[in-house]
């Protein structure tokens, strides 16, 4: 069962992925490297913002929020070869980037590198993320870990969002924890190319705007009846965009 410490209000998580190539002399032959970074595109979600989308602000449960940090527990990262069959169920064309736990850690005031790994040369049209909470048998292993410890606090989690909510001038800190799981296949609008001895940089941009909005209402995560709507929105609102 989920536990929500205080009132919250966030919005859509949108992954914006971009790339840049630069010279790299330490990679082995026929291999490049991929570096992945994360950031929040903005940190403020206010009721007035919904007006710009043609949505009434009547019925909102809080006036505004600021999101300071979003963390997502990733258990696997792959890039998909563009020359493959484009069938996500066929893993032959998937190149492993990272197997094992890693955290996408996005904050409001900085860009953070969360992964740097070798990858075979080639052209890729998708990035695949699997996020999943730890198993019960892994709780003790990660309980005191500075990176993973929060994901086994009180229960096992895959997504943690922190910030402040504001209602009637009253500010309240919040932490929203979710145990949602997903296998995400995010297609690039344009392919990326990894050349020999070069590094490709991908930016995962999380935009706190509309995951917690339903119609003309901004969902209050402190209300447990909203949990399924919020978790489904987290999974469905992740996009791959070229910057």
N, C-alpha and C positions, 0 to 999 in steps of 0.2 A: 504494500500500500504506500502511495506517495505521501510525503510529509512536506508541507509548505510552511516555512517559518513565519513569514509576514506577508503583507499585501504587496502585489507586484502588478506590473502592466508593461508588457513589451510588445513588439511587433514582428514583422516578417523577417525571417532569416533568409537572406539572399546571398548565395555564394557567387562572388565575381572572381573569375580566374583569368589571369593574364600571364604573359610570358615575355622574357627578355633573354637573349643569348649573350654569353660573354666567354672569353678565352679561359680555358682551364687546362693546366699542364699536368695535373696529378692523376687524371683518370686513365685507366688502362685502355689499350687499343680496342676499337669498336665499341666504346662505351663513353657515355657522357654522364652528367649528374643532373638530378632534379632537386631544387630547393623549393620548399613550400613555406609561405608566410601567411599570417592571418592578421586581420584588423577589423574593427567596427567601422562601417561607413559613416555612422553618426551615432550619437548616444542619447538624443532627445526624442521622445515620442509625446506629443501634446495633442489634446483634443482638437485644437484648431487645425492641425495637420490633416485631419480627416475631411475638412471642407475642400481642400485642394483636390481630393479624389471624388468629390461629389457625394460624400456620405455625411448624413446628419450627425452632429455631435450629441444630439439628445439621446439620453439613455446610457451614456458612458458611465462606467463604474468608478473611475478615478479621473482626475483632471489631466494629469500628465505623469510621465515617468522619465527617469534617466537611467540608462543601462551602462554600467561601468565595466562589466566583464561577462563574456560568454565562453564556456568551456564545453567541449564535446569529446567524449572518449572514443577513440578510433582503434579498431583492432586489426584493420587491414587497409592498405592503400595500393591500388593498381592503376596502370595506364593501359589503354586499349589500343592495339595496333590498327591504324586506319584501313589497312589492306585486308583486314579480317572479314568475317561474314556478317558483322554488325549484329550478331545475335548475343544478347547479354547472358544467355544461359550457357553459351559455349565459351569456356575459359581458356581455350587453346591460344587465343590471340591476346590474352591479358598478360602484361609484364608486371611481376611483383615489384613494388617499390619498397614497401615496408610490411612485414608480417610481425605482429606483436603489438602490445598496447602503446599508444601515443595520444597526446592530448592536443587538439586544436584549441589554442588559447588566444582569444581575441579581446583586446581592451580598447578603450575609447581614445587613448592618447598616444598609441605607439603601434608600429608594425612588428610582429614577433615571428621569428623563424621557428617552426615546429618540426621541420624534417629536412635533412639533406642526405641523399642516398644516390648510389650509382644506378644507371638505367641503360639498357642496350640502345644503340643508335637506332633511329627510325622516326617515323611520323605517327603521331597519336591523335585520336579524335575524341577521346573520352577519358575522364578520370573517374575512378570508382573508389568510394569510401564505404567501409562497413563500420557502423557504430553499434556497440553492444555493451551492456554492463558486464562486469566481472561475474564469474561463477561463484557460487557459495563457497567452494573450496579455496578460492583465491583471496577471500576477505582478509584472512590473517596475514598473508604475504604482503598485501599492499596497505594495511591499516595505518602504518606509520611512515609511509612513503610521502615525501614532500610534494610530489607531482600527482600521484594517484590516490592519496589518502582520503580526500574529500569525496571520491566516488564510491567509497565503502563506509561512509559515515552514516550511522543509524540504519541504513539499508544499502542496496547497491544501485548506482545511478549511471546513466550514460550522458546526460546533459545537465549542466548547472549554469544558471543565469543569476547575476547579482546586480543590484541597483537600488534606486530610491523611487518610491511612488509618492504622489502629491494629491491631496484631496482637501479642498476648502482651506488651502494654505498650510495644511499639516503634512509634514514629510515623514515617511516611514521607510526604513530599510527593508529590502526583501531579498530572499534567496529562493528561487524556484528550482526544484530538482525533478528530473524526469527519468523514468526507466525505459523510455521508448527505444526500440531497435529498428534499424533500417539498413538495407543494402542500396546505396545510391549510385546510379550511373549518370554522370553529368557530362553531356555532350558539349564540346567546344563549338562555337559558331564557325571558327576556322581551325584547321588542324595545327598542331604544334610539331616542330621538328627538333629532335635531339641529334646533334652532330657529334662526331668523334672529338673527344677532349673539350667539349663545351658544356656549359651549365644552362639549364632552362629553369627560370624562376616562375613559380605559380603563386598567385595571390588569392587566398581565400578571404573574401570580404563578406562579413556578416552585417546585414542591414536591419537594425531593430525597428521595423515598421509594421505590421499588420498580422502577425501570427496570432496576436491576442485580440483580434477584432473579428466580430461576427455580426454582419449586417451593420446596423448603426450603433452597436454596443461594443465597447472594449471589455473583453473578458477579464474577470478578476481571478487570477490563479489561486487566491486563497479560498475560493469556492470549489470544493472537490468535484462538483457536478460539471465543471468546465474542463476537467483534466483530459478527457478523450478528445475534445475539440482542439485543445492546445497542442497535444501530442501529434495529432494528425496534421495540424498546420505546420509544425516543425518539419515533418517529413516531406510534406508537399511543397513547401515554399523555398526549397533550396534549388538554385539555378546555377548553371555554368555560363558565364559571360566573358567575352573578351573585352578587356578594358581599352 
